[in-house]
Amino acid sequence: MRRYRIIIVSVLILSGGGARLDAQAPPDLSPLSVEAERTLFLRACGLFNREALPPGSPHIPDRAVCGTPVVMALASNWHRLSKTTREAFATLFQRPIAERTAMSPKGRFRIHYNRTGSHAVAPADADRNGVPDYVDEVGRTFEDVWDLEVGRMGYDPPPPDGDGVYDVYIRNLAGQSAYGFTYPDVAAGRYASASYMEIDNNYTDSIYGTRGLDGLHVTAAHEFFHAVQFGYYNDIYTSAWWHELTSTWMEDVAYTDVNDYYQYIPEFFRSPGVSLDQEGLHMFGASVYAHYLAKVYGEASIRRSWEVLKERKPSDAGLEHYDAGMPAGGFAGVFPGFAVWNYLTSTRARPGYYPEAGNYPAVIPDTAVPGPGMPDSGYGNVDRLAANYIRVFSKGLSGGLRGAFMLDEDATWTLLVLLVGDQVAVVRASDASRVEIPDVQRYEQVVFVPIVTSLEGKRFRYSYTISVDEGITRASDPVGDVNLDGRVNFADFVGFAGGFGKKPDEEGYDPRADLNGDGEINFQDFVIFAGHFGE
């Protein structure tokens, strides 16, 4: 019979090699709602006690994922759970028992493994050093990711657990549909702690989207970054989305040719109007946000976000604290460019945006079909930190296009217009209720992008009417109007030239001169500017 172990963070007190539940609850914790507790219970059963779920339950993973968020959600909420739920998962915690140990090449990691039983590693030992080859590869891999994440990228090393080495346990995790688990140690506290890790013994089972040594490599990069994160802010119950988003990104930084994250990004692109911080498979797919940050603002921008989180108080859980760690003054400055990049993938991919955009799925926009005297109308909903897309195939239309949007007053909105032809020009509408674009036949598509940059709330409503009008001869927001005086002339060229060659993390960059939204003011922007000069 399989034993299921539940890891409790703030409710365990270490005692030798084991632990016991702490019966004293913190005084400031209120019970979880019935619905929140039920959801957490079912998620935990999906990993640790599937016999308690009916066949076909949506809480049984259909693919392997990181198991850390569920473990940490149980841990951080232990004293908020009902007695029934605690009894269901309250087996005493002990680290796994393994037959053997081996040290990694630089002595930073102790690898615990078995030669027999269901958790055994393959016995092959090509170099005859007395340690199975798989264990040797585990040691080398974790040393490599330490050198990358701590050495090159400048993150703090994981908090020590007292013996100067980090413990990695090799287990058979396929039955739990998990690539790996990173467990916090209680001794260092709830919001920054030491940890240890479990990884699979071979990654060959069909549940893994990426198998063999590639599966090991991306798991090591991902889970070790959790260990690093636990030194900054380990309350994954309130920040699971950011832990997982950045850890999934880290896989590709370490092993760019593996691309395990490809299996998750359809969850993000098929629902662009869902909030960035949505949990479930969406948060793994939302790792493209970190790809965008790293490409436009540099990898260090993500490290800075963790450094800001490190200064948060334990009770700080709102998105405003992540907002404080974002470049460009916060999500409101970052998100419009991110929304542009998310449209330019798959068959719409172009140089200068996501390097792997051609391999990403495409956002499926709403399509409006206005004609002369025949406006088209529609509506939709957008969550916080999300966007939707309304496309008009403009090739062949005559005259101008007018978009009139009504936006929910409870949200903070940005309305972009993408003019897609040989080049992509990005316009930020100054008045969403009246956006006018002349000579639309020179573009292949005109795409309206309503974006919500609010940090709270979901399902903000918008409605629109899009019409064709041959009488439109002037743009409401001319492309290249850097100084926002309504004309594109020499004064704008001076402003444009002043930022030429600059990126967002460099002094002198002006986002108004980044006309194609690729995150750099360059020759492509000059071509767009020249094409609209004099308007």
N, C-alpha and C positions, 0 to 999 in steps of 0.2 A: 504494500500500500504506500502510495506516495506521501511524503511528509511535506507540508507547506509551511514556509517560514515567513512571518511578517516582521518587518524591521521597524522599530519604534524609535524616534529620534529623541524628543525632549522628555520622553516618559521612561527612559531606561537609565539605570545606573550601572556602570561597569563594575564587575567584581571578578577579578581574575580573568579567566577565559570566557565567562558567561555574562549574564545580565539578569536583572529582575525588573518587573514593572514597578514604577514609582506610583504609589497610591495617592500621593498628594497632588491634586490638580491645581494649576495656576489659577489665582482668584479672578482674573480678568477675562476668562474665556466663556462665552455663551454657547449653548448647544447649537449644532448645525440644524438647519431646517430639515424637515422630514424628507423633502425632495432631494436636497443636496446630499444627505446621508445615504439615501437609497442609491443615488447615482454612484457615489463613491464605493458603496458596498458591492454593487454589480461590477464596476470596473475592477475592483480587487479580486472578485471571484473569477473574472475573465483570465487573470494571470495565475492565481494561486489556488482556486478551488472550483474548477469548471463543472464538477459534478453537481454543484448547487444551482447551476443554470440550466434552463431548458435547451434542447438541441436547437441550433440555429440562432441562439441569442446574439444580438448585435454587439454584446459586450465581450464575446469571444473573438480575439483578433484573427483576421483572415490573412495576416502577414506579420512577420516579425518586426517589432519596433523596440525602441529603448524602453525598458521597464521602470526606469527611475521615477518618472512623475507619479505613478500610482503608489509606489512604495512611500514616497515622500508625502503624498497627500494623506495617506493613512497616518503617517508618523506625526505630521504637524497638527493633525486634528484629533489625536487620540482621546484627549480629555473632553472633547466636544461631542464624541460619539455616544450612542446609547450603550447600555450594558450588553444588550444582545449582540450588537456589532462588535464590541470589544471582545466578547467571549468567542465570537466566531474566528477572530484573527489573533488572539492574544497568546499564542505559544511563545514560550521564553526564547529570547534571541541568543543565539551563539553563532560565532563565525563558523563557516564550514570546516569540517575535519578532513584533512587530506593526508595521504600516505607519505608524500615526498615534498620537498621544497628545492628550489634552485634559485640562484641569484642572477640578476640580469648583468650584462657585461660591465656596466659602470657602477654596479652595486646600489642603484637607486630603488630597485624593485625586488621583492621576494615573490616568486611564482610558486603557488601551491597547486599540486596536481596529484592525480591518481593513475596507477598503471592497471588497475583492475576495477571491475564493477561498471555501473552505468555511466559514471563520470570519467572513465578512463580516456586518456589520450592515446593516439596511435603509437605503437612501440618503436617505430623506425628511428634509427640512430646512426645516420650516415657517417658522422664524424667520430663515432665511437667514444664520445666523451662521457658516456653514462647517463646522459640526459636526452630524452626523446627530442627529435628534431622540432616538433611542434612547440614544445616548451622553450627551446632555444629561440625560435622565431618570435614567440610571445615576448621574451625578454628583450630581444633586439628592437622589436616594434615599439614597445613602450619607451625605451631609451630614445628612439627617434622622435616620438611625439613630444617627449619632455624637451628635447633639444629644440624642437620647433616652437612649441607653445610658450615655454618658459625662456629658453635661450634666445631664439630669434625674435619672437613676437613680444617679449617683455612682460608677460603675465607673472604674477607671484606664483611660486611653487605651491602645491597643495599643502595645507597645514599638516604638520607632522603628528603622528599618533603616539610618539614617545620613544620609538626604537630606531628612528632614522631611516627607515625604509618604507616603501609603499607596498601594501599587500594586494596581490591579484590572485584570485581563486579561479581555477579552470573547472567548469561544471558543464553538465549537459543541460542547456537552457532551451532546447528546441520545443520541449513539451510545454513551456511557458510562453512560447512565441516571443521571445526576447533576444535581442542581440547582446544585451548586457544590462547589468544593474550597478549603480554606484550608490553605496550605502553610507550615510553620514555616521560618524562616531559621536556618541553623546558627550564625551568628556570635554569637548571644546565649545559646547554651547549650541544654541539653536540656529543662529543666523550666520555663523562662520564655524566650520568644524572640519576636523580630519575625516577621512573616509577610507573605505576599501572597496574593492570591485570584484564582480563576478563576470566572466566572459564564457562563451561556449567552447566546448572541447574539440570542435572541428569545423563548424559552419557548413556542413555538407547537406543538412536536411532541407527538404523542399520548402519549408516555411520561410527560408531566407531568400530574399530577393537577390542578394549578393553573397556568393558562397566561397568556400575555401579560404585561402590566405587573403584574398581581397576583402572578404567579410571580416576577418580578424583585423585587418589594417584599419578599415574605416571605423570599426567598433572601438578600437583602442584610441583613435583620435577623438571620437565623440565622447566616450566615457571618461577619458582622462580630462577632457575639458570640463566635464561636470565636477571632477575632483578639484580642478582649479577654481571653478565658480564657487564651490563651497567655502573657499577662503574669502570670498567677497560678499556673497549673499545667498544662503542656501535654502531659504524658505520657498521651495519649489511649488508649494501649494498656491501661493499668490503670484508666482512668476514662472510657472512651468513653460509658458509660451516662449519667454525670452531665453530660458535655459536651453530648450530644445531647438529653437530657431538658430541660435548661435552655435550650438554643438553640432547640428547637422551641417551648417556652413563649414565648420572646422574640418569635417571629413574631407571636403573638397579642397581645402587649403593644403591638407597633408597629402592627399592622394587624388590629385586632380583628374587622373585618367579612369578612376573607378566609377564615379557617378552613381553611387547608391541612391542619392537624393532624387534622381530622376523618377523613382517609383512613387514619390510622394507629391511632387509638384503639380500633377493634375488636380489634386484636391484644392490647391490654391487657385489655379487659373480658371477652373470651372466655376468658381464662386468669388469673383473679384469684389462683390459688394459685401462680403462677410468681413468682420473686423479682423485686423492684423493679429490681435491677441486671442483669437478663437483657439480653443484647445482641440484635442483629437488629432487626426492625421493632418488637419489643416496647418497646425503649428510646425510640423516637419516640412511641409511644402512651402510654408512662408519663409523658409531659409533663403529664398531668392532676395528677400529684403536685405539680409546681411551681405549677399553678393553685390547688391546695388550699393550699399554703404561702402563696402571695401573698394569697389571700383571707382566710385566718384569721390569719396572723402578719405580714402585710405584705410588700410586694415587697423591702424591705430585708433580710428574713431570708435570701433567696437570695444577695444580695450578701455577707452575712456568712459564708455557707458557703464562698464562694470566698476570702474573706479568711483564713479558718481554713486552707484548703488551701494557701494561699500560704506558710504557716509550716511545712508538712510537709517532711520530709527526702525526698530523691529515692527512697529505698528504701521509703517509706511507701506502701503500696498497699491496705491492708485497709479494710473498711467502717467500722472504728472511727474512722478519720480523717474520714470524712464524717459519722459520728454526732456527732463533736465539734462540727461546724458546724451541726447542726440546732437549731431552737428547742425549747422545752419539755423540755430536758434530753436530747434525742436522739430517735432513731427510736421508742423505746419510748413516749415521750410523745406523739409526733405520729401514729403509725400507727393507733391505734384510731379517732380521728376521721376520718382518711382512709378507713378501711374503711367507716364509716357513710356517708359521702358517695358512695362508689362503688356503694352499693346503691340510692341514691335518684336514679336517672337514667331516661331514656326515659319510659315511661308511669308510673313511680313518682316522677318528679321533683316536687319541692315547693319553694316559695319559701324562700330562706335558705341554700341549699346552692350547688352549682355554678351560676353564672348562666346557663350554656348547657346545663344538665343535660338539658333536654327534647330536645336534638339529639344527645345521647350515646347509644350503645347500652346495653343492659341487661345486667348480670351475670345469667347463667343459674344459679340456685341448684339444689342438690339439694332434692328435696321429700320430706318424711317425712309419712306418712299414718297416724298412730296413731288408735286407736279404743278404746272401753271394753273393757278386758280384752285389747286387741290392740296391744301396743307395736310400734313400728317401729325397726329398727336399721340402721346403715350405717357406712361408714368412708370415709376419704379421706387425701390427702397435701397438705401445705403446705410450700413452700420458705421459706427465710429472708425476712423482710420481705415477707410475703404473707398472704392470708386466703382462706378459703372460706366458703360460705353454705349453711345448711340451713334450709329454710323449712317452716313448718306453716301451712296455712290453718285458722285457729282459729275463724272465724265459724261458729256452729252447734255447736261442741263444748260440752259441759257439764262444769262443774267446773274443775279446774286441770290444768296441764301440767307434767310433770316431765322434765327433760333430764339424762341422766347421761353425761358425756364422759370417756373415757380418752385422755390426751394423752401423746405421746412424751416421756419424761423427759429426752431429750438436747436439747430445745428449751426456750426461754422463751416461754410462751404468755400471751395475754390472751383470755378468752372474753367476748364481748359478747352481749347479747340485745336485739334490736330489737322493740319492741312497736308495731306499725304499725296505726294506725286513723285517726281524724280528725287526730290528732297522732302524732308519732313520739317515743317515749320510749326512751332508751338505758340499759340496765342493764349494769354490769360485774359479772360473777359472781364472788363471793368464793370459791366452791368449785365447780369445774367438774364434780365428780362428783355434785353434787346441786343442780340449779337448779329451783326451784319457782315457778310463776306461777299465782296464783288467778284465777278469773273470766275465763278466756281468751276467752270468747265476746264480750267487749267490744272485742276487737281483730279486725282483718281478718286479720292475719298475725302470727306470732311467728317471728323469724328468729334462729337461733343463728349466731354468727360466730366461729369459731376463728382466731386471729391468731398468727402467729409473729413475734416481735420479735428473735429471735437474729440475729447478724450473720454467722454462718457456717452452712453446711449446707443440704441440700435434701431434699425428700421425707420430711419428718417426718410420722409416721403419727398419725391420731386415729381413734377409733371412738366411736359413740354409741348410746344407746337412748333413745327419746322415748316417753313414755306419757301417757295421760289418767287422772286420778284425781279423782273427785268429792270425796274427802276433803281435798284441798288447800285450805286456807282462808287461809293466810298465805304471803306472798312470802318466799323465801329472801333476797332483796335488794330491799327495798322501793324503789319509784321515789320520789325526793325525800329519801331518807335521807342528807342531806348530812353529818351527823356520825357516820354509820355505827354507830348504837347499836341498829339493828333496828326503829326506829319513826320515823314521819314526824309530827313535832309542832312546837310553837312554837320549840323550840331549833333545828330545821332551818330554820324560816322566818327566824330571825335570821341564820343563816349564809348563806342564800339572798339575803336583802336586802342583806347587806354586799357582795356581788359584783354586784348588779344593774346592768346597763348596761355591764359590763366585757367586754373582749375579751382573748384570751390574751396579747397583748403589753402589757397594761396591769396595773399593780399592783392587787392585790385580786381578780383573776380566780381563781375556784376551779372547776376542771373538773368537780367533783362536782355543782355547781349548774347546769352547762350540760346540762340534762336531755334535750334533743333532739339534742345533738352538732353543732349548726350553727356553733359557734365564737363564740357570744356569749350572755351571760346576759341575757335580755330577756323581753318580755311572753309570748311563746310558752312559755317555760320556766315562767313563773308560772302559766299556765293548766294545764300538766301538773302542777305542784306542787299546785295547789289541788284537782285531780281525785283526787289520792292522799293528801291530808291526812287524818291520823287512822289510816292503815293501820299 
